[in-house]
Amino acid sequence: MTEHTGTVAIVGRPNVGKSTLLNQLLGQKLVITSHKAQTTRHAILGVKSRPDGQILYVDTPGLHRRGENALNRMLNRTARAALADVDLIVLVLEAPRFTDEDQLALEAVAAAGPPVLAAVNKVDRLKDKTTLLPYLEALAKRHDFIDIVPLSARTGDQVQVLEDQLLARLPEGERMFPDDQLTDRSERFFAAELLREQLTRRYAQELPYAVTVEIERFEEQGGRYLIHALIWVERETQKAIIIGRGGEALKATASEARQQMQRMFGCPVHLEVWVKVKQSWSSDEAALVSLGYGD
């Protein structure tokens, strides 16, 4: 059997469903998700092995026009850098919308060069289904897409069609990873991401954007993982909000994160969490690099 192998970048504006789509394509949770924009802060590789080939998906931060601090600029650079040296690009859009940031993402993928397939997400949420066809027709005039696939990343509808289209267009070649390998990221990295996911989901709209997580200790002891995590915020008031009265808010957040880690890692986890203040970390490029951004 002829095998196809290659790299596919998943690109789009914030909160359009890129990470949900990647998890659906992989058939399991790899990247964190929330209803808040800019949850994804790194380019994350997800490996899908099939009998007829292997697709290396790269999830990316949402391309956006807000460039007011170093974190915003670094997220945009990370997303654009992921477009280099890929075989195909999936531009994720949301019917029936096409915003200025969708246009920004379209311009970025068009300039990158590889063929682009449009994945029109969230069609299951369309109240008026008659708006879909005019939207698809208008979209086809914006760029010479190799295909346009309406789908729902949430339900999985048409996701297999998307993947089949991608694999058929990838070059013939040998697999680059063992069939049982899902990513090239470490468990230490995902421990930080799973804790940040809970912070993003649990707190007010603006607070998660001033929060990041650093894993200070990650060890295996007696068949379990011992993990020490630091939650960095920018102000003392933010620290107080995360800890909550009597520490109850932080305990609940850490407990859910620990359960998520145990499910992902397949072993017991002992998690200890502290909250510290690093003023204006999101506006300091040196601080961002020290916290693992830009990788």
Secondary structure, DSSP 8 states (H G I E B T S, - for coil): ---EEEEEEEE-STTSSHHHHHHHHHTS--S---SSTT---S-EEEEEEETTEEEEEEE-----S--SSHHHHHHHHHHHHTTTT-SEEEEEEETT---HHHHHHHHHHHHH-S-EEEEEE-GGG-S-GGGHHHHHHHHHTTS--SEEEE--TTT-TTHHHHHHHHHHHS-B---SS-TT---SS-HHHHHHHHHHHHHHHHS-SSGGGG-EEEEEEEEEETTEEEEEEEEEESSHHHHHHHH-GGGHHHHHHHHHHHHHHHHHHTS-EEEEEEEEE-TTGGG-HHHHHHTTTT-
